[in-house]
Amino acid sequence: MTGPGARPGLRERKKLKTRIAIRNATYRLISEQGYGATTIEQIAEAAEVSPSTVVRYFPSKEDIVLTDEYDPQVEAALRSRPADEPLIESLRTVIKQALRHALDAEPDEMLLRTKLMVEVPAVRARMMQSMSVTGRMLCGVVAERTGRQADDLEVRVLSMSVVAAVMETGVYWAEGGRQDDLIALVDRALDTLKGDFTL
């Protein structure tokens, strides 16, 4: 186990390198030949690993497309926010920071991921499952900030509402041809959760 800010050990670095190689190969193949035509065997060959290694790291092709390394970073960032900051503003700040980083660090992957969410039902369904994991992580942080239990209804509703808002914003952004400012759209979505809108 490594502490905050500590350099991961050799084994962890090798595993991360393998995960990244598999993901990069997948994105490249999907961009070239489409999602449906891309197989686990092709991904393994392109990443220079065995098919069993691909499946060990990512149980399904949808997982390769959707899995990222951001949840631990988001969790740590939320815990570092000022205790007296309104909770929704802490969430807003951290989510926007994570999205900006993703857009700067891997813009092509972000575009492809959201495109597949719109076009491929299996990816959309897996995204919903994946976001529930993020939601449970948020429940823990929200519970700490509010002094409530992580399984309290209100904690769960707030956490999952934030996750759903971010996911639906990504879909909306993709459906609009990714022309809008994604960060501004997230602001609008979170304002909706505060009730700052008129139908």
BELWOMO-V911682 format. One record per residue. N is the residue number from 1. SS is DSSP state (H for helix, E for strand, - for the rest). PSI is psi in whole degrees, -180 to 180 (* if undefined). Layout:
# BELWOMO-V911682
N:SS:PSI
N:SS:PSI
This chain:
# BELWOMO-V911682
1:-:141
2:-:147
3:-:173
4:-:129
5:-:-5
6:-:150
7:-:131
8:-:154
9:-:171
10:H:-43
11:H:-44
12:H:-38
13:H:-39
14:H:-42
15:H:-43
16:H:-41
17:H:-41
18:H:-44
19:H:-45
20:H:-41
21:H:-43
22:H:-46
23:H:-44
24:H:-41
25:H:-41
26:H:-49
27:H:-40
28:H:-46
29:H:-43
30:H:-40
31:H:-35
32:H:-38
33:H:0
34:-:160
35:-:-49
36:-:-33
37:-:-12
38:-:125
39:-:162
40:H:-38
41:H:-42
42:H:-41
43:H:-44
44:H:-45
45:H:-44
46:H:-33
47:H:-4
48:-:45
49:-:174
50:-:156
51:H:-36
52:H:-32
53:H:-42
54:H:-48
55:H:-32
56:H:-38
57:H:-35
58:-:108
59:-:-25
60:-:164
61:H:-35
62:H:-38
63:H:-37
64:H:-45
65:H:-38
66:H:-25
67:-:134
68:-:-177
69:-:21
70:-:-23
71:H:-48
72:H:-35
73:H:-42
74:H:-44
75:H:-46
76:H:-40
77:H:-39
78:H:-40
79:H:-21
80:H:-7
81:-:154
82:-:137
83:-:-28
84:-:4
85:-:136
86:-:136
87:H:-44
88:H:-31
89:H:-35
90:H:-47
91:H:-44
92:H:-49
93:H:-47
94:H:-42
95:H:-43
96:H:-39
97:H:-44
98:H:-42
99:H:-42
100:H:-43
101:H:-45
102:H:-41
103:H:-35
104:H:-41
105:H:-34
106:-:63
107:H:-40
108:H:-40
109:H:-40
110:H:-44
111:H:-45
112:H:-42
113:H:-48
114:H:-33
115:H:-45
116:H:-33
117:H:-36
118:H:-39
119:H:-25
120:-:109
121:H:-38
122:H:-36
123:H:-42
124:H:-44
125:H:-42
126:H:-33
127:H:-40
128:H:-40
129:H:-42
130:H:-40
131:H:-24
132:H:-30
133:H:-44
134:H:-39
135:H:-40
136:H:-36
137:H:-44
138:H:-36
139:H:-42
140:H:-43
141:H:-43
142:H:-40
143:H:-43
144:H:-43
145:H:-31
146:H:-9
147:-:17
148:-:178
149:-:147
150:-:-24
151:-:9
152:-:144
153:H:-47
154:H:-38
155:H:-44
156:H:-42
157:H:-45
158:H:-49
159:H:-47
160:H:-28
161:H:-40
162:H:-46
163:H:-46
164:H:-38
165:H:-43
166:H:-43
167:H:-46
168:H:-32
169:H:-41
170:H:-41
171:H:-45
172:H:-44
173:H:-44
174:H:-42
175:H:-29
176:-:13
177:-:17
178:-:34
179:-:-30
180:-:166
181:-:112
182:H:-39
183:H:-41
184:H:-36
185:H:-39
186:H:-41
187:H:-46
188:H:-42
189:H:-43
190:H:-30
191:H:-35
192:H:-40
193:H:-28
194:H:-9
195:-:12
196:-:60
197:-:163
198:-:127
199:-:*
